[in-house]
Amino acid sequence: MGKIRIGIVGTGGMAHAHAGNFQQMKGVALASCLDVNAERAKTFAEKFGFKKVATDFDGLLADCDAISVVTPDALHAQQSLAILRAGKHLLCEKPLTISLEEAKEVAEAARKASEVGVIHMTNFSYRGSAGFQKAIELRESGVLGHIRHVSSFYLQEWLAAPIWGHWSNEGFLWRLDKRTSGGVLGDVGCHILDMTTAIAGDVKRVRCELRTFEKVYEGQLVSEHGGKNLDANDSAVIEVEFSNGAFGVVQTTRWATGHANHLRCEVHGTEGVLSVDLDRNWNGIDTMIGEKALMKAKWKSKDLKPTPSNYERFIKSIKTGRQDQPDIVRGAEVQAILHACEQSSVSGKWELVPSI
Ligand SMILES: NC(=O)c1ccc[n+]([C@@H]2O[C@H](COP(=O)([O-])OP(=O)(O)OC[C@H]3O[C@@H](n4cnc5c(N)ncnc54)[C@H](O)[C@@H]3O)[C@@H](O)[C@H]2O)c1
């Protein structure tokens, strides 16, 4: 097998993580990149040593075996469909799409593409945490007993404190407008829902409340800025009923002062509990398993051997021909949960999660 020729569409903030990771790997060549901002694509190509800057999507497809989609959320579906239908391997950023209909269409295209050996992945990047992987393994092994209660959060503070730059900057602003983003729910809610449900099990139904607060710009409260409506949700509280009967709550917000980027998931079963706190230990897990430990309420913390990132798993899958998780269908399943959350935030009722 020759080198896997990688392409990237969208050369903004997150594309640096894709290029930086692929750059380190053996058997991989940075072939081509594309951005509507041609100057940005050129600077990006020079920084990472891409062979070419594509001038259109067809040109990108022609020069690559595998393509990362790292554009704003609303473009993922259309670009992913083009990549899958061209028979190229696909690593699509999260959230997979901005609607359930699109997610179903992309999942269908991915299933079809799998039949001819195409590898696909949704970049739920926290899957690279060894603690996260261990938690899946422990829950599936049954040592926690019957799962009863789950509590998870994903907290960020960037609307209150410009820790990564001001929210009015280009890279953030599209995330605050409903027309281009599913808000905090779509943007990072998808990560914590992937994490929570990969660990605790599938979701049957949800009840969700969303809030959008006015933003502060130069001391004034504003609800639009720079031609964008600041109307996308920025806080979400989700009650979750799992298919295994467990109950729980998942919350996420961009107003969590004191937390730059903090994910945690705690799963309580009849025979034990596990807790993964990525802010505290990316490669660790806390557990309390068995009656003796529970009777003392004594946690055991364990450091784990690092596990491969999604980028590594994606390339390995292309080399071996064996599809890994989280694939595009998984991305669509998470989109179905987001859809039920949005429905519930309008109806005020519990909403069933549609199947994909
Ligand atoms: N997995 C993660 O942890 C993670 C982290 C951050 C962002 N993301 C995701 O990555 C994606 C990009 O986010 P970002 O922070 O890099 O945003 P960004 O705004 O910094 O970059 C987006 C880039 O896409 C380009 N673009 C816009 N329309 C385009 C088009 N039609 N064709 C080609 N390029 C186009 C923009 O010019 C920009 O350079 C989003 O979907 C986001 O949710 C994922």
Ligand as a Chemical Component Dictionary entry (heavy atoms), coordinates in Angstrom:
data_LIG
# 
_chem_comp.id                   LIG 
_chem_comp.type                 NON-POLYMER 
_chem_comp.pdbx_formal_charge   0 
_chem_comp.three_letter_code    LIG 
# 
loop_
_chem_comp_atom.comp_id 
_chem_comp_atom.atom_id 
_chem_comp_atom.alt_atom_id 
_chem_comp_atom.type_symbol 
_chem_comp_atom.charge 
_chem_comp_atom.model_Cartn_x 
_chem_comp_atom.model_Cartn_y 
_chem_comp_atom.model_Cartn_z 
_chem_comp_atom.pdbx_ordinal 
LIG N1  N1  N 0  -13.657 17.307 17.902 1  
LIG C1  C1  C 0  -13.421 18.394 18.593 2  
LIG O1  O1  O 0  -13.050 18.322 19.753 3  
LIG C2  C2  C 0  -13.625 19.735 17.955 4  
LIG C3  C3  C 0  -13.042 20.884 18.502 5  
LIG C4  C4  C 0  -13.251 22.115 17.845 6  
LIG C5  C5  C 0  -14.034 22.156 16.701 7  
LIG N2  N2  N 1  -14.603 21.025 16.206 8  
LIG C6  C6  C 0  -15.453 21.041 15.006 9  
LIG O2  O2  O 0  -14.626 21.351 13.880 10 
LIG C7  C7  C 0  -15.378 22.119 12.926 11 
LIG C8  C8  C 0  -14.618 23.407 12.612 12 
LIG O3  O3  O 0  -14.493 24.144 13.804 13 
LIG P1  P1  P 0  -13.328 25.237 13.966 14 
LIG O4  O4  O 0  -13.271 25.574 15.393 15 
LIG O5  O5  O -1 -12.098 24.789 13.279 16 
LIG O6  O6  O 0  -13.999 26.455 13.163 17 
LIG P2  P2  P 0  -13.267 27.611 12.389 18 
LIG O7  O7  O 0  -14.307 28.633 12.137 19 
LIG O8  O8  O 0  -12.012 27.979 13.102 20 
LIG O9  O9  O 0  -12.828 26.927 11.009 21 
LIG C9  C9  C 0  -13.725 26.589 9.985  22 
LIG C10 C10 C 0  -13.031 26.787 8.639  23 
LIG O10 O10 O 0  -13.901 26.337 7.593  24 
LIG C11 C11 C 0  -13.781 27.247 6.517  25 
LIG N3  N3  N 0  -14.933 27.152 5.643  26 
LIG C12 C12 C 0  -16.168 27.708 5.805  27 
LIG N4  N4  N 0  -16.958 27.363 4.768  28 
LIG C13 C13 C 0  -16.227 26.573 3.963  29 
LIG C14 C14 C 0  -16.497 25.902 2.725  30 
LIG N5  N5  N 0  -17.693 25.978 2.124  31 
LIG N6  N6  N 0  -15.488 25.194 2.150  32 
LIG C15 C15 C 0  -14.270 25.132 2.725  33 
LIG N7  N7  N 0  -13.966 25.745 3.888  34 
LIG C16 C16 C 0  -14.930 26.441 4.496  35 
LIG C17 C17 C 0  -13.643 28.610 7.211  36 
LIG O11 O11 O 0  -13.112 29.584 6.332  37 
LIG C18 C18 C 0  -12.697 28.249 8.355  38 
LIG O12 O12 O 0  -11.351 28.372 7.960  39 
LIG C19 C19 C 0  -16.746 22.349 13.544 40 
LIG O13 O13 O 0  -17.665 21.409 13.052 41 
LIG C20 C20 C 0  -16.525 22.107 15.036 42 
LIG O14 O14 O 0  -17.680 21.646 15.687 43 
LIG C21 C21 C 0  -14.403 19.834 16.818 44 
# 
loop_
_chem_comp_bond.comp_id 
_chem_comp_bond.atom_id_1 
_chem_comp_bond.atom_id_2 
_chem_comp_bond.value_order 
_chem_comp_bond.pdbx_ordinal 
LIG N1  C1  SING 1  
LIG C1  O1  DOUB 2  
LIG C1  C2  SING 3  
LIG C2  C3  SING 4  
LIG C2  C21 DOUB 5  
LIG C3  C4  DOUB 6  
LIG C4  C5  SING 7  
LIG C5  N2  DOUB 8  
LIG N2  C6  SING 9  
LIG N2  C21 SING 10 
LIG C6  O2  SING 11 
LIG C6  C20 SING 12 
LIG O2  C7  SING 13 
LIG C7  C8  SING 14 
LIG C7  C19 SING 15 
LIG C8  O3  SING 16 
LIG O3  P1  SING 17 
LIG P1  O4  DOUB 18 
LIG P1  O5  SING 19 
LIG P1  O6  SING 20 
LIG O6  P2  SING 21 
LIG P2  O7  DOUB 22 
LIG P2  O8  SING 23 
LIG P2  O9  SING 24 
LIG O9  C9  SING 25 
LIG C9  C10 SING 26 
LIG C10 O10 SING 27 
LIG C10 C18 SING 28 
LIG O10 C11 SING 29 
LIG C11 N3  SING 30 
LIG C11 C17 SING 31 
LIG N3  C12 SING 32 
LIG N3  C16 SING 33 
LIG C12 N4  DOUB 34 
LIG N4  C13 SING 35 
LIG C13 C14 SING 36 
LIG C13 C16 DOUB 37 
LIG C14 N5  SING 38 
LIG C14 N6  DOUB 39 
LIG N6  C15 SING 40 
LIG C15 N7  DOUB 41 
LIG N7  C16 SING 42 
LIG C17 O11 SING 43 
LIG C17 C18 SING 44 
LIG C18 O12 SING 45 
LIG C19 O13 SING 46 
LIG C19 C20 SING 47 
LIG C20 O14 SING 48 
# 
